[in-house]
Amino acid sequence: MGIPAFSTLAPLDAQTQLTRIVSEQRDAAQRALAKAYIADLTLDPRQLAALLNDGREGRIAALAMLVKPPFWRNLPLAFAKYTLIAAHSRPQIPS
């Protein structure tokens, strides 16, 4: 018996609703998918911030989302996310 899926995250959402995985596991899996450059992910600002704070690979994956059309569907939200990405992507200057 399978789970009908219409997006990359649908199986994870279904597993969470069925309480087979907890939300922290779902979030970790979503970050792993983002790091693998899965094209149809749309992260909310909280999820994006977690990805940006997940090391170099997370920052690169977040930057890669800028070139994906789904990122720009909601322009005000996209701009807020872009601002978040830009703030985390600035070179760190040692003090």
N, C-alpha and C positions, 0 to 999 in steps of 0.2 A: 504494500500500500504506500503510495507516494504522496507528496504534498504538491498540489498545483502551484506553480510559481510563475509570476509575471514580471519579476525583476530579480536582480541579483540578491537583494536583501529579503525578498519574500520568504525563502526557506528559513532564514535566521529569525525573522519575525514570527513565523509559525512555530518554530521550536521554542521560542521564548513564551509565546501564548500557551503552548502546551506544557509549560514549565519543565521542559527537558533541558534547557539551559537557562542560566540567570542573565539578567541584563548586562552585567559586567562581562560575561563571556561573549554576548552578542556584540558589545562595543569593541572588545578585543578583536573579534573576527572581522568586524567592519573596518577597523584600522589596518588589519593585515590585508584585506582586499584592496583598500586604498593604496597601500604601499606596493601592491602588485599592479597598480595603474588600471584597475577595473573602470571601464568607461561610464557606466550609468549610475554611479554613486552620487547622491546629492547629500552632503553633510550639512547639518545645522551648525550654527556658530559654536556651540558647546563641543560638538564632535570634531569640528575643524580645529578648535583650540587644542583639544587632546592630541590630535594628529600632529599639529605643529610642535607640541612639546614632547613628541616621541622620537627625539633624536634627528640626526641628519636625514635618514630615509623618510621620516615623517614629513619633514619640511619640504623635501624634494617632491613627495607625493602631493602635498598641498599645492605647491607651485604648479604641478602638472595639471591640476584640476582647472586652472585658469583657462586652458585651451579647449576645454570640453564644452560643447554647446549647452548641455543641461545646466551648467554653472550659471549661465547668463539669462536664464528664462525669466527670473524675477529680478529685474535690474536693481531696485533699492536693496534687496537682500544680498545680491551679488556684490554690490559696492561695499556693503558692510563687511562681507567676508573678505573681499579684496583688501580692505583696509587692515583687517586682522592679519592676513597673510603678509602684507607688506611690512607691518610692524615687527613680525617675527623673523622676517627674512633680511633685515638690515644687518650688515656686518657688525660684529661686536668689536668695539674699540676698547682695548684694555685700559683700565684707569690707573 
